């Protein structure tokens, strides 16, 4: 299996006061993704921010500007949008971006598979909300990016599959290292990978200093990586250098090359996940 690079450039937490390198405005995000495609990525996991305040926004109009800008130069890049419950609680807010269509339709939408606590904040994902978001994606022909922070969330994905709300092939983000979830540990990761449903592709991400070792583990064990400023702002463990997204991507390409692996292209991922081919046709075909 070739290596997936899932590029997470912005997230909801990093601010300009924390790092000047985080892309926040529409133009900054578009340009950062442009640089990333030149280095080489498989997909991008987008969070939108309000240009004036820098705060996260759910509004489809902002996402549309970002997606349109990206697709001017990367018409086949797999684009995933965030449906996070960390800042927005209503179904109407969280599903707003799923209403986009045509050349700005996302291929995927993130679906966190349970509620969880971060260091200072909760991400509330009630069963009804998870199922409604999954059903809306099924209706719209948008593939869930299944976000699992522990093995229980993977079991919930199996439950959704049994209810015919999601269907294989699946793509999972396995995100470890958070204070209240699976830790950045070989055994924790191994159990999660073991429990994945059949016909699942996956990438491994982690928080802060554990991002790089978990990315290396993902590459070494035949998965992919989630990498970017969303999960970590520091380039080194001693925290003496703030990283750019390009720093992270160049380093992970070095690991892939040293491991005698190759990058999975967006076009290859589209085929494996039964996504439409891009170039104006996005998401999954609606039956």
N, C-alpha and C positions, 0 to 999 in steps of 0.2 A: 504494500500500500504506500502510495506517495504521501508526503507530509502536507497537511493542511496548515496554512497560516491564517488564523482568524484575527484580524487586526482590530483592536479596540482603542481608538485614538483619544476619546474624550471622557466618557463616563459621566456620572452625575456629581462627583465630589471635587475633583481637582479644580482649583481656581488659579487665576493669574498671580495671586499673592503667594500661593504655594509653589507654583512653577510657571515661569513665563512661556514654557514650551507647550502647554496644553492648548489645543485648538478649540476655540469657543464660538466665534462668529461663523456664520455660514461660509464666508469666503475662506476663513482659516481652516475649517474642517475640509472643505473641498480641496484646498491646496495640499493639506497634509495627506489626504487620501491619494491625491495625484502623485505626490512624491513616493508614497508607499507602493503604488502600482508599478512605478519605475524600478523600485528595488525588487518587488515580487511579493504579492499576497494572493490568497485564494478567495477570501471574502472579507467583508468589513461589517463590524457590529457598531451601529450608529446610535449615539444619543444626541438630541438636539438641545441647543441652549438659546435663550432669548438674547438677541444681539446687544440690547441695551443694558440689561441687568446681569447677564452671564449665568442666570439661574436656569435649571432644567425646564424645558417646555415639552408638552405632549402634542402641540398643535401641528396638524398635518400640513398646514401651509409652510411652516418652517422646514419640516422634513422634505417637502416637495422641492424647495429651493436647493437643499443639500443634494438630494438624489439627482435632480436635473443637472446640477453642476458636475457631479461625478460622472454621469452617463454621457456627457459630452466627449469625454476622452476614454472612458472605460465602459463601453456598452454591454459587455458580457460579465462584468464583475458581479459576483453574488453579493447582494445587499440585504442585510438584516437590520431591522429597526427595533428599538427598545420599546417594550410594553410594560416597563417597570412599575411596581406598586410601591416603590420607596417614597415617592413624593406625591403620587396621584392615586386617589382611592376609588373613583367612580369608573364603572365600565365604559361610559361614554368618553371619558378622558383617555383611558388606557387603550381603547380600540380606535380612537380617532384616526390614527395614521393608517389603519387597515383599510380605510375608505379610499385611499389614493389608487389611481388607475392609470392605464396607458403607460407612457414612458417613465412615470414616476411611481409606479406600483412597486412596492418592496417584494423581494423574493421570499423573505423570511421575517418572522416576528419572534422576539424572545418570549419564552414561556417558562417562568420560574415555577417549579413544581410543588412548592409548599411555602408557607410563611417561614421567616427566619429572622434572627437578630444579628445586626452588625454591631460594631463597637458602641455606637451611640444612637442607633436608629434601627427601627424594625422595618422589614419589607413584608407587608401583609398580602398574602395570597390565599384567600379562602377557597375551599373546594368549588363553590359555585362560580367564583370569578375565573378560576383556572379553566373550568369546563366551558364557560361562556366565551372566553377568549379563544380557546381551541376550536370551538364550534364556529366562531366567526371566521377564523383563519381557514377552516375547512370549506366554508361557504364561499370565501373570497379567492380560494386557490392560492393561499399563502402558507408556506411550510413553517411549522413551529421550530424554532431553535430551542431545544429542550435544555433548560439550565438546571443542573443538579448539583447541590452543595453537599449532599450526603447520599448514602445508599437508599434511604427511605424515599427520597424523591424519585429515584430510578424505579422503585417499586410502584410509585404512583403513576409513572409513565406507562407501565405495564397495565395498570388498571384502566387508564384512558384508552389504551390500545384495545383492551378487551371490550370496551364500550363502543368501539368503532368511531371514536372522536379524533384519534390520530392514527396514522397508518404508516407502515414501513415503505421505503427506507427512511430511517430516522437520522437526525444529526443532534448530538449532545455536546454541550459545553459542560465539562466536569470542572467545577471551580472549588478549590480546596484552600486551606490556610486561614479561613475566617474564624473568628474567635468561638463561634457557637455551632460550627459545622465540621465536616471531615477535615482532618489536619493534613498538612503537606508532608505526607508520610507514605512510604512505599506500600505498606499493608492497607492503609485506607484507600489509596488509589486502586490497588489491585482488586479489592472487594467491589468497588464501584464498576470497574471495567468488566469483572466477571458477571455482574448482575445485569449488564445491558441487554435489552431485547435483541433478538436476532436481526440481522440486516441493519446494524447501527454503525454510523461513523461518529468519531468523537475527537474532541480537542481538550487538552488539559491546560487550565489556567490556575494561577495562584496569586496571593496578595503580597505586596511589598517584597522583602528580601527573598521570599520563597518563589517568586515568579520564575527566575532563571533555572534553578534546579528542577522545578516541576516541568518547565518547558523542555528541558533536556530529557527528563524521564518520559515525557510524551513522545518525543522523537525516537528515543531508544526502544520503546515498546510498541511502535507501529501505529501510534495515534497522531494527532496533530497538536498544535499549540494555539492558545489564545494569548496575545501579547499586545502591550500598549500602555499608555499613560493612564488609562482607566483604572488599572490594577496596581500600578507602581510608578512613582515619579523619579526614583533614584536609579542611577546606572550601576553603582557599586554598593556592596554590602556595608561599607563604612559610612555611606551617605555623604560623600564629599562632592559628588557630581550629579547635578540634575540632568536627567536623560531627555533627549528628544525622541520622538517616535522613530525617527530614522536610525538613531543609535541602537534602539532595541531591535529593529528589523535587520540591520546590517549584522548585528551580533548573532541573531538566531539563524540567519543564512549561513554564517560561519559554522555554526553547530551542525546544521543540516548537511553542509558540504563535507565536514569532517567525519560525519556518520555515514558518508557514501549514500545519502538519500537524495531525493529530488522533490521539488515543490510540486504539489498538485495544482494544476491550473483551474481557473474558474470554469472553463469549458468542460474539463473532466469532472469536476464536482457536480455540475449541472446534470450530466448524464447519469452519474451514480445516484443522485438524489431525485431523479425524474423531474427536474426543473425544466421549464421551457428554455430555449437556447439563448435568450438575451436578444440584443439588437432590436428592441421594441417589443419583445415577448417575454414577460417576466412572471415569476411565481410558478405554480403548478397548473396543469390543465384542469379545468373544472368539469367533472363528469356530468 
